[in-house]
Amino acid sequence: MMDKEWMEVTVVTSSEAVEAVSGFFYNTGVKGVSILDSEDIEFKKKSKGEWDYFDESLCSLTTGAVIKGYFKHDENFDGYLKYIEESVDSLEKFGFSKGDGIVSACKVNEEDWENNWKKYYKPTKVGQKVVVKPIWEEYEKKEDELVLELDPGMAFGTGTHETTRMCIKALEKYTKQDSTVFDIGTGSGILGIAAAKLGAKEVIGVDLDPVAVDSAKKNVSFNDINNIDIRYGNLMEVVQGKADVIVANIIADIIMLLAEDVKSFIKEGGRFISSGIILDRKEDVVNKLSACGFTIEEVNVEGEWVCVVAKVEK
């Protein structure tokens, strides 16, 4: 009989630290994560007409974010909890506001957490065409829509975060029928799957986190696509050839590190779409890309987040 006793770890933090804290959870043996972000709620309130579902009961969160992770209650749990506490404590060293920075833990039943986190995910239109749909939800697609099936419980990148939305909008604009697209730090696989759905000829997604690689492969399997390959490892080591579009939704420091080498993986006239950049680091990233010979085509901002589209000139 399955063990029904689980631990729920709750982190109260800032909206800008959501993806970093999610990453801390995925460095442990977490079995599921839910995210309630006040910025997402504000976005949904302002654009209610675009949503098939909006749960008014979620509106009580007015600032910051609450991230919950669910763990089997075993001998590893105390170590995981200590790691999360220490990581949240060190957020400011990496340039993120930790907000309240509160970490707490309590026991929950399996049925409770499975139902709790699923209620936060509903079909979401994130671009002109792309709709992100949790695999357990029903959705009747409109004629011009591309429905992306996702299990958001496996790894972060669910379509509701500003960085993901901006990347998908950029992919809609720059992905053509004969495009090759590389997705660096693929996470849940959402951006690579979106590129494949948008008609790219070939998509390669890479990630250094084996949990993310497994998650992305599972999410690919939920979608009727055969032009995407998910690989474990570093872009420079596991990918050959050049792409028309490279997308990286990571963090500013990693994008700046990539800037030197990534150009050699992009065809002339191709684009580097980068996000996961907090507003305070916008100029750093733009300046670094410019110094590396990119032409900055777009600098898009949503909330506290930035997405930069840079071109490799002929």
CORJO-V73352 format. One record per helix or strand of 3 or more residues. SS is the DSSP state (helix for helix, strand for strand). FROM is the first residue (numbers start at 1). TO is the last residue. Records with the same first field share a line. If there is no record, write none. Layout:
SS=FROM-TO / FROM-TO
//
This chain:
strand=5-13 / 32-37 / 65-72 / 102-109 / 130-134 / 146-150 / 180-184 / 202-207 / 228-232 / 243-249 / 266-278 / 295-302 / 305-311
helix=15-26 / 38-46 / 48-50 / 56-60 / 77-89 / 91-94 / 110-118 / 162-174 / 190-197 / 210-221 / 235-238 / 252-265 / 279-291
//
